[in-house]
């Protein structure tokens, strides 16, 4: 989301990036039917430089060359690895539209890298009408070394565009993008509204379809629970498109069966989100529990199953948990919520992100976890499921805990990428006043 804009009443003084690497052992029975993730070794990708550190990281394994992994972090960093994540090179992304955070990195089936972000064309954040005027997608055809200037859907440039996410069809490379449009970001005017927009590109982000408003009910513009935010799109084997997001104390889903031309007459209420999507976590000045939508495209037993992962405080404000629901009928009906973290309760688990391996169908969820501590010390965990989300195994993947500081902006999300048993989570940590971004090398084949 917008960097340097904190939740109401909170401050934002810093940023950072950090990556850590993990090693794993495995037991392969058939097609990875029995796996064990051992305690990993952590390696840092990048850390704070010149007082402005990376955070809010996104990562993707190249399906055309899994040794090529590309990551992004705020404000404008691009990180590339060509040895499976062991070593990394970091550079700054540039565009005439400006590069202002909310990085999302995804890679198409032929290896093109797409990096989406917020805009700041006049380099005058929060003071120019052009700030946040579009969602920009820049493309690399050389594995993340260089990028074009970028393109954007033709939205209303007088409004503010924010918090986008991408999904790329693994067969034909169609790019789906959903995001929030604000009449005016952070406005308290009751007449100013927020909504979920959708657009797609079928030509490698050269052109985009006209954005469509898919949310039945508008939200406010305050950037809190009553704002429509956190939209994530996916596509199934038949070309049906799904988008999930949060608003108020609910998680919603919309669906298109005609290539995004029309959508359901009524958004589906998937689940209650107790306490809303804007969570209060000690030591974090802003923490989102927005939904992450995933789909099984493996062709296996659970092919076509939709999964939504999020965090909320159903069990109390001192007990944030990670949840998952699933649908096996194209989003019409959803399972009861499944608790992903397996601790005894009473502690905070937060900032989760999910990926579904397109080859195995296994589910991997990365999140922060405080189960082992009485203070704000924080570990990083991965939870994985090999049975379609019915059960999860939890494993700590960070070597050392860290303690966040509410005066240092921690970003709004982490990320994880899985490709045929190769799993690369990415997260932010804080050491003293230095932010950094890390990954873990988890190889299950």
N, C-alpha and C positions, 0 to 999 in steps of 0.2 A: 504494500500500500504506500501512500505518500510517506516518504521519509521525513523527518523533521516536522511532522505534525503528530502530536501525541494525543492520546485519548483525553477527553475533557478533564481538566484539572491536573494533568500530569505533564512533566517536562521531558525533553528529548535532547540529550547532550552528546551522544556518541554513537558510533557504528563500528562493526568489525567483521572480519571473515576468518574462518578457520576450517581446515579439513583434516580428517584423520583416517588412517588406513587400518583395516582389520584382516587378519588371516583366519581361515576356517578349515575344518576337516569335514569329511562327509562320508556317509554310507549310502551307496546307491543301490536301490532295489527296484528293478524295472526302470521306470522313468522318474527318478528322484522321489520314490515313494516314501523313503525314510531318510531324513536329513538331520544333521546335528551341527549347529553353529558353535564353534568353540570361542573362548575369550580372545578377542582380536588385538592386534597391535595397532596403535593409532599413529598416523602421520599427518602433519599439517600441510595444507595446500598453500595457504596465504594468510597473512596477518596484517594488522593495522600498519599503515604507512602515512607519514606526514599528518598524523592526527585525525585522519578520516578512514575508519576501518571498514572491512567488508562484513556483511551479514545478509540475512534473507536469501540464502543460497538456493539455486536450482541446479539439477544435474541430469544428464542423460547419456546412456550408453549408445553408441552408434550401432544399429542393427546390421549395417553393411560391413562394419569393421569394429568388433567389440573391444579391441585394444584402444580405440579412439573414444575417449570420454570427454565431454565438454560440460562446463559448469559456468554459472553466472552468479554475480553477487552485486549488491548495491554499492555505490550508485551506478557505476558504469564498467564493472569489471567482467572480463571474459577469461576463463581458465581452461586450458587444454592439456590433455594427456594422451600420449600415443603408446603407453606401455601398461594399459589397464588400470591406471590410477596410481602407479608407484611414484612417478615424478610429474611435475606440473609446470607449465609456463603461463604467466599471467600478463594480460595487456588491458588497455582501456578501449572500450567500444565507443565509436564516434558516429554521429549522424547530424545532418543539418536540422533535424527535428528535435534534437536534444536527447540525452539519455538520462532519465531521472528515476531509476529504481523500478521496483516490482519485476525483477528479471524472471523470465520463464524460458528455459532452454529445452527444446525438443528436436529430435532428429528423425528425418523421414526414412522410408525403406531403402532409398537409393543413396543415403548418406548425406543429404543436404541438411545443414544445421540451421535452425530457426531460433532467433533470440528476440523475444518480445519484451517491451518495456514501456514506461510512461514517457510523455513528451515534455520538453521545455525549450522550444525553438528560439526564444529570445534570451535564454539564460537568465531569466528573471522569475525565479520560483515564487509563487503566491502574489506576485505584483504585476503580472502581465496577463491580458485576456487569453493569450495563446498557451499559457501554462496548462497542462493536462488536456490539450485540445484534441488529442487522438491517442490511440494505442498503436505503437509502431512495431513492425516485425521486420527485422533485418536478417538477411540470408547469407550463408557461407557455403560455397561449393568446394572448399578445400579443407574440410575437417576442422573448421573453427579458427583458421589462421587469419583470414580476412573476411570482411562482411560488406555487403552493399549498403547504400544509404538508407534503405528501408521503405516500406509501403504501409498504408493504413486504410481501413475501411472508411467509407465516406459518411461519417457520422456528423451530427450537428456540432460544428467547431466552436460554437458559443457556449457549449456545456462542458462539463469536466468528466473525463473518461479515466477509469481507475480499476485496479484489481482484476486484471485479466488472467485467463489460463488457456492453454493450448492442448489440443489432442490431434495426433496425426494418424490417419488410417494406415495400418501396417501393410495394406495391399496396394492401394492406388495412390497413397500419399496425400489425400485430401486433408487440408488443415482446417480444423474447427477452432473457433475462438469465441469465448463468452466473457462478459465483463459487466461492470456497473457503470451506468451513466448517472451523474449528478446534475441537477439543474444548476447548482452551485455548491461545490464541496465545502463542507463544514457549516453550511448555512443553517440557522435556527428558525428561519422563516417557514411557517407551516405550509405556505404555498409552494415551496421548493421541494421537489421529490427526487427519489432515486428509483432506478429500474434496471432490469437485466437485459442486456442486448446480446445478440448472436449474429455472427458473420462467418463465412467460410471462403476458402480459396482452393481452387482446383488446378491452379497452374503454378504451384511452388511459390506462393505469396507475391506473385506479380500483380494480381488483381484480386479484389474481394467483392463478395456479394453485398448488396445493400443491407445494412444492419436492421434487424428485426427486434422489436420489443416483445419479449416472451413471458414476462412476469405479469400475472393478472392483477396483482395488488402492488401499488407503488409503496416505497418506503420513504423515510425522511432523509435528510442530507447531513445529519449530524455525525455520521461515521461511528455509529454505535448499534446496539441490538436492533433498533427499529429501522435500520438502513438495510436495503436489499444488497447483500454482498456474498462473496465467496463462490461465484459461479464457476463450475468445472464441467466441460463437455466430454462425451465419449460417443462412439459409433459402434453398432454391432455388425455382424456378418452380412445382414440383409440391407444395410445402409440406413437403418433407423438411427436417429440422433437423439441423445438424451442430454439434459443439462440439469444439474442440481445446485441449489444455493440455500442460504440461510436468511431468515427474516423474522424478527420478533423472537418467539420461542418455538419456532417450527423450522423444519428442513423440508424444502419443496423440490419437486422434480417436474420438468416438462419434457415432452416428447414430440418429435416430428417423424412422420412416416413417408413424407414426400420431399426428401432432400432439403428440408429447412424452409419450405414454402409456407406451410401452415403448421400450427401447433395445437395441442389439446385445448378444448374449450375451457377446461378448468385445470389449474395446476394441481398435481397430486401432493397431498400432505403425507410425507414419508414417515416422519418421526417427530416427537417432541424434543426440543433442545432446552433442557432445564437450566434456567439462568441466562438463556440467550447465548449468542456467539461471542460476545465480548466478555471475557473472563477476568476476574481479579485473582492474580497469582502473586504471592509475595516475591519481591525482587524483580518483577517484570513490569515495566511501566505500561505495556499494552500487550494483551495476549488474546489471540483469536482461536476460537474452536470451530471454525468454519468447516463445512463438509467437503470431503474429497470423494469424488465419484470415480469408480473403476469398473472395468468389465473384463470378463474372461474371453479371450479370443484364441485360446489354445487348441480348440478342436477336441478337447478331452471331455471327461465326464461332466464337468461343470461349465462347458462352453455356453456363452450367452448370459451367464449369471451376472447381474449388476450388483455392485457392492458400494455402500456409502459408509465412510469412516469419519468420525468427528469426536470432539471432546465436549463434555458438559459437567454440570455439578448436580446431577440427579441425587447423589448421595450426600450432598451438603457442600457448603462453600469451602470447607477445609478438606475436601475429598474429590478433587477433579479426576474423572476417569476417561478412558479411551473406549469408544463404542463402535460397533459395526452392525449394519443391517444388510440384508440381501434380498434380491428379487429374482425369481426364476421364470417369470411370465411377462418379461418386457416392461417391468415397472408398475404393473397394475396393482400387485399386492406385495407386501414386504414382511419379512420375518420379524419376530420380536428382537429387541436389541440384545446383542451379544457383548459382554464385557471383555475387552481385549487384554488389558493388564490383569495379571494374576496375583497381585499382592493381596495382603489381608485387608486392605482398605485404610482410610483415614489419612492418606497421603496424596500428593498432587502428581498426576501424570498429564502432560499437556504438550502443545505444539506437535501434533501428529501429522504424518503424511503417509500415503499408501501408494503402492504400485502392485499390479497383478502381472506376473511373468507371462508374456504372450506365448511362450513355448510350453511351459509346464502348467500354467494356471494357478500356481501357488501365490499366496497373498503375503506381502511383506509390508509391515508398518513400522516406521521409526518414530520415536517420541522421547521427550525428556521425562525423567522419573526421579522422585525423591523418596522412594519407599525405604531406603536404608538410613535415612537421616532424620534428626529432630529439628534441624535448621533449614536454610535454603540451599544447602549443598545439592547439586544436581548431577545425575548420571544420564547417559544416553542408552536407550534400550531399543531392541528390535523385537517385534512379535511376528511370528510367521505361522501360516496355516497351510496344510497340505490336503485338507478335506473340505474345501469350499467354504471356509470360514466357520465351520461348526466348532472347532477348537483351535486354540492358539498356544504356541510355546513362546515364552519370553526369555530373552537373553540380553544381559548387559554387554554393550559393545564399546563403551568408553573406558580407557585405562584408568583415568583419574577423574574425580568429580570437579566441578567448578561451581562458583557462586556468582550468579548474576547480580547486577546492580541496577536498580530502577532508574538511575540517572543516565544509564547508557542504553540507547535504543538497540533492541535485540532483533529487530525485523518482525515480520508477521507470519513467517512460515519457514519450514525446512523442506526437504524433498528426498526422494529415493527413486532409484531406477533399477529394474530387474530385466535381464535378458538371458534366457536359457540357462538358468542356474548361476549366472553372474549377477551379484547384487551390490549396488553402490549407494548407501545412504549418504546424506550430506547434512551437516548441522553447524551451528554457530556456538562458540564457547567464549568465555571471558576469563582472562587471567590477569588479575590486578586491574589495570585500566586498558588492557590490550584485547581487542576482539580478534577472532580468527575463525576460519572455516575448515572443516575436516571431512574426510570420508573414511570408510572402512572397506578393505578388500575382502569381500565374502565370495568365495568361489566354491560352488557345490558340485562341480563336475570335473 
